[in-house]
Amino acid sequence: MAGRSKRSRCTAVEMEAGNDRPSHEHKENALATSIDQIKGFLDEFELKYVEHEEEPAIAISFASEPHETAYRDTDGDPCLQMVIALLEDGEFVALFAPQAWNIHDCEHKAAVFEAIALIQMRYKMLRFDYDPESGEVRPNVELPLEDAELTSRLFHRLVHAMIHGIKRFAPVIQHAIRTGEVSMSLVDNDKPSDEPAPDISRLVELVEQAGGIDALESLLGGPAADDDEDQGMDDGGQLGRRVG
């Protein structure tokens, strides 16, 4: 659950080699995914995104009509901000939604964690990280590629899993945050868990609705705290920390 993801907090991007996974002596994998390949998948459909200046990561936003989803960002808008990051020299792909929810001051954390555990049991791809210091709850989808090839179809399946999963289970999490009650009856069953591959034209439409390139740039490059000692892209306002 919030601790089920092996990358806890650092999903975002522990970019220092060897911090939480064994280092490999041989990294000459010709199939390792590059950030240019990810950009190519997005460029195929003219999707708008922002690339991190130093790290292999990209930010992109997907917006929905208010009636289409119960999910709301920190500004109260039905807009999901997502980061796509390459780890382990391109052999591990992580998609995550920074600050999707924050339960720092929530009185019902136990209910939220129970809801997250139930969601992870029911939905085969979506996982959650929890930062006890900031209160951030971060949904993520991760894929270890190793020597496998990341295809355009597989990449868009990962993106779809994030969007679809958050939309489907947002009512459960938000209800737990507000009331302390875990009710899986609130799952949006109009979005079955085994939907076919996404209609990319719909993803393009969601990106166009989102706009907000400035917000994406902030998402990738917020100011770091003075006492930030990590060189990854998570803490202190770096990649993964929503600004504003």
C-alpha positions as CSV (number, residue, x, y, z in Angstrom):
1,M,0.0,0.0,0.0
2,A,1.3,3.2,0.7
3,G,4.3,1.2,1.5
4,R,3.7,-1.5,-1.1
5,S,5.7,0.2,-3.8
6,K,9.3,-0.8,-3.5
7,R,10.4,2.7,-4.3
8,S,8.4,4.5,-1.5
9,R,8.9,8.3,-1.7
10,C,11.7,7.8,-4.2
11,T,9.5,6.5,-6.9
12,A,9.8,9.9,-8.0
13,V,13.0,9.6,-8.8
14,E,15.9,8.5,-6.9
15,M,18.3,9.2,-9.7
16,E,21.4,8.4,-7.8
17,A,22.5,5.0,-9.1
18,G,22.6,2.3,-6.5
19,N,20.6,4.0,-3.8
20,D,17.7,1.5,-3.6
21,R,18.6,-1.1,-6.3
22,P,21.7,-3.0,-7.0
23,S,24.0,-1.4,-9.5
24,H,24.9,-3.3,-12.7
25,E,28.3,-3.4,-14.1
26,H,27.1,-3.7,-17.6
27,K,24.7,-1.0,-18.8
28,E,25.3,-1.4,-22.5
29,N,21.7,-2.5,-23.2
30,A,20.8,-1.4,-26.7
31,L,17.1,-1.7,-25.8
32,A,17.3,0.7,-22.8
33,T,14.7,3.4,-23.3
34,S,15.8,7.0,-23.8
35,I,13.9,10.2,-23.0
36,D,14.0,10.9,-26.8
37,Q,12.0,7.8,-27.3
38,I,9.4,8.9,-24.8
39,K,9.2,12.3,-26.5
40,G,8.8,10.5,-29.8
41,F,5.7,8.6,-28.4
42,L,4.2,11.9,-27.3
43,D,5.2,13.7,-30.5
44,E,3.4,11.1,-32.5
45,F,0.1,12.7,-31.4
46,E,1.4,16.3,-30.9
47,L,0.9,16.1,-27.2
48,K,2.1,19.1,-25.2
49,Y,4.7,18.4,-22.5
50,V,7.6,19.9,-20.6
51,E,11.0,18.2,-20.4
52,H,13.2,18.4,-17.3
53,E,16.4,20.3,-18.0
54,E,18.7,17.9,-16.2
55,E,17.0,14.7,-15.4
56,P,15.4,12.1,-17.9
57,A,11.8,13.1,-17.0
58,I,8.8,14.7,-18.7
59,A,5.6,16.4,-17.2
60,I,2.3,16.4,-18.9
61,S,-1.3,17.3,-17.9
62,F,-4.7,15.7,-18.6
63,A,-7.9,17.6,-17.9
64,S,-11.4,16.3,-17.8
65,E,-14.9,17.8,-17.7
66,P,-16.1,18.2,-14.1
67,H,-18.9,15.6,-14.6
68,E,-16.4,13.0,-16.0
69,T,-14.4,12.5,-12.8
70,A,-14.6,13.1,-9.0
71,Y,-10.8,13.7,-9.0
72,R,-9.7,17.3,-8.3
73,D,-6.2,18.7,-8.0
74,T,-5.0,21.0,-5.3
75,D,-6.6,23.9,-7.1
76,G,-10.0,22.2,-7.2
77,D,-9.8,21.5,-11.0
78,P,-10.4,18.1,-12.7
79,C,-6.8,18.1,-14.0
80,L,-4.3,15.4,-13.5
81,Q,-0.6,16.3,-13.7
82,M,1.7,13.4,-14.5
83,V,5.4,12.9,-14.5
84,I,7.1,10.3,-16.7
85,A,10.6,9.4,-15.5
86,L,13.3,7.0,-16.7
87,L,15.3,5.3,-14.0
88,E,18.2,2.9,-14.0
89,D,19.7,4.1,-17.2
90,G,16.4,3.7,-19.0
91,E,15.7,0.2,-17.8
92,F,12.9,1.2,-15.5
93,V,9.9,3.5,-16.4
94,A,7.9,5.3,-13.7
95,L,4.7,7.4,-14.2
96,F,3.4,9.2,-11.2
97,A,1.0,12.0,-10.2
98,P,2.8,14.3,-7.7
99,Q,0.5,15.6,-4.9
100,A,-2.5,13.8,-6.2
101,W,-3.8,14.0,-2.6
102,N,-2.4,15.3,0.6
103,I,-3.4,13.9,4.0
104,H,-0.9,15.7,6.2
105,D,-3.8,17.2,8.3
106,C,-6.3,14.4,7.6
107,E,-7.9,12.9,10.7
108,H,-8.7,9.7,8.9
109,K,-5.3,8.4,7.6
110,A,-6.1,4.8,8.6
111,A,-9.1,4.8,6.5
112,V,-7.2,6.3,3.5
113,F,-4.5,3.6,3.9
114,E,-7.2,0.9,4.0
115,A,-8.8,2.3,0.9
116,I,-5.5,2.3,-0.9
117,A,-4.8,-1.3,0.0
118,L,-8.2,-2.3,-1.3
119,I,-7.7,-0.4,-4.5
120,Q,-4.3,-2.0,-5.1
121,M,-5.9,-5.5,-4.6
122,R,-8.5,-4.7,-7.2
123,Y,-6.6,-2.8,-9.9
124,K,-3.7,-4.6,-11.4
125,M,-1.4,-1.6,-12.3
126,L,-2.0,1.3,-10.0
127,R,0.1,1.6,-6.8
128,F,0.6,4.4,-4.2
129,D,3.5,6.0,-2.4
130,Y,3.0,8.0,0.8
131,D,5.4,10.6,2.3
132,P,4.8,10.8,6.0
133,E,6.6,14.1,6.3
134,S,4.6,16.1,3.7
135,G,1.5,14.0,3.7
136,E,1.6,13.4,0.0
137,V,-0.2,10.4,-1.5
138,R,1.2,9.7,-4.9
139,P,-0.4,7.2,-7.3
140,N,2.1,5.6,-9.7
141,V,2.5,3.0,-12.4
142,E,5.9,1.4,-12.8
143,L,7.4,-0.9,-15.4
144,P,10.8,-2.7,-15.1
145,L,12.0,-3.0,-18.7
146,E,15.4,-4.5,-18.2
147,D,16.3,-5.8,-21.7
148,A,12.7,-5.5,-23.1
149,E,11.6,-2.9,-25.6
150,L,9.2,-0.1,-24.7
151,T,6.7,0.2,-27.6
152,S,4.4,3.1,-28.3
153,R,1.4,0.8,-27.5
154,L,2.8,-0.3,-24.2
155,F,3.7,3.3,-23.3
156,H,0.2,4.6,-23.9
157,R,-1.2,1.6,-22.0
158,L,0.8,2.9,-19.0
159,V,-0.5,6.4,-19.4
160,H,-4.0,5.1,-19.8
161,A,-3.7,3.0,-16.6
162,M,-2.8,6.0,-14.6
163,I,-5.6,8.2,-15.9
164,H,-8.2,5.5,-15.8
165,G,-7.2,4.2,-12.4
166,I,-7.3,7.6,-10.7
167,K,-10.6,8.5,-12.2
168,R,-12.1,5.2,-11.2
169,F,-11.0,5.2,-7.6
170,A,-10.8,8.9,-6.7
171,P,-14.3,8.8,-5.1
172,V,-13.2,6.1,-2.7
173,I,-10.1,7.9,-1.6
174,Q,-11.7,11.3,-1.3
175,H,-14.6,9.9,0.7
176,A,-12.1,8.2,3.1
177,I,-10.3,11.5,3.5
178,R,-13.5,13.4,4.3
179,T,-15.4,10.9,6.4
180,G,-13.0,8.1,7.6
181,E,-15.3,5.6,5.9
182,V,-14.0,3.2,3.3
183,S,-16.7,2.4,0.7
184,M,-15.8,0.5,-2.4
185,S,-19.4,1.0,-3.5
186,L,-18.2,4.4,-4.7
187,V,-15.9,2.9,-7.3
188,D,-16.9,4.3,-10.7
189,N,-18.0,1.1,-12.3
190,D,-18.7,2.8,-15.6
191,K,-15.0,2.4,-16.1
192,P,-14.3,-1.4,-15.9
193,S,-10.8,-2.4,-14.9
194,D,-10.2,-4.3,-18.1
195,E,-10.9,-1.6,-20.6
196,P,-9.2,-2.1,-24.0
197,A,-6.2,-0.1,-25.0
198,P,-6.9,3.7,-24.8
199,D,-8.2,5.8,-27.7
200,I,-5.2,8.0,-28.2
201,S,-7.4,10.7,-29.7
202,R,-9.1,11.0,-26.3
203,L,-5.7,11.4,-24.6
204,V,-4.8,14.2,-27.0
205,E,-8.1,15.9,-26.2
206,L,-7.4,15.7,-22.5
207,V,-4.0,17.2,-22.9
208,E,-5.4,20.0,-25.0
209,Q,-8.0,20.8,-22.3
210,A,-5.3,20.8,-19.6
211,G,-3.0,23.4,-21.2
212,G,-0.9,25.0,-18.4
213,I,2.6,24.6,-19.7
214,D,3.7,27.1,-17.0
215,A,2.3,24.8,-14.3
216,L,4.2,21.8,-15.8
217,E,7.4,23.7,-15.8
218,S,6.9,24.5,-12.1
219,L,6.1,20.8,-11.5
220,L,9.5,19.8,-12.9
221,G,11.6,22.6,-11.5
222,G,10.3,24.1,-8.2
223,P,12.8,25.8,-5.9
224,A,14.8,23.5,-3.7
225,A,14.8,23.9,0.1
226,D,18.0,25.2,1.6
227,D,18.4,22.1,3.8
228,D,17.7,19.6,1.0
229,E,20.4,17.1,0.9
230,D,19.0,14.6,-1.6
231,Q,20.2,14.9,-5.1
232,G,17.2,13.0,-6.5
233,M,14.2,14.8,-8.1
234,D,11.7,14.4,-5.3
235,D,12.3,16.4,-2.1
236,G,12.6,20.1,-1.7
237,G,10.4,21.1,-4.6
238,Q,12.1,19.3,-7.3
239,L,10.4,16.9,-9.7
240,G,7.5,15.4,-8.0
241,R,6.7,18.4,-5.7
242,R,3.8,20.4,-6.9
243,V,4.3,24.2,-6.6
244,G,1.6,26.4,-5.5
